[in-house]
């Protein structure tokens, strides 16, 4: 997928997340279905925090600290050949620093999503200037180029649509 197609798809998806944000009360947005599950707000926060880490990896691909021609893991190969994460629930370790903050203000999340869209627009035209063999290692997917990190932001937002839907169903049952 080319960077401009990734940008179009991402912008559409991020705009959808912004529109959906309007339909939740702050209480619904912060409500956790159980002690070990995230609220919608935590999920949104996770998307923003992860995206900032992914943007940082893109920046690292432009520096001397980038690896030259590293490889993806088997999982990385599968994810990128499918263009998506598998439709499974991925559980992050229950350790400090892994659970995102439960936001106290939806407007901060809204602004974060708008800023992310702008950053994606700024970076897209610069991607062809970054050599594809300059890579930064992802803990599960292996070494990724700047374009692959860029695509990961979109794939990650897409992956969390299932979690969003599941959390909305739980909220509407109450």
Secondary structure as GFF3:
##gff-version 3
##sequence-region A 1 174
A	DSSP	alpha_helix	3	21	.	.	.	ID=ss1
A	DSSP	alpha_helix	26	30	.	.	.	ID=ss2
A	DSSP	alpha_helix	40	60	.	.	.	ID=ss3
A	DSSP	beta_strand	67	68	.	.	.	ID=ss4
A	DSSP	alpha_helix	74	82	.	.	.	ID=ss5
A	DSSP	alpha_helix	106	124	.	.	.	ID=ss6
A	DSSP	three_ten_helix	127	129	.	.	.	ID=ss7
A	DSSP	beta_strand	134	138	.	.	.	ID=ss8
A	DSSP	beta_strand	142	145	.	.	.	ID=ss9
A	DSSP	alpha_helix	146	173	.	.	.	ID=ss10
###
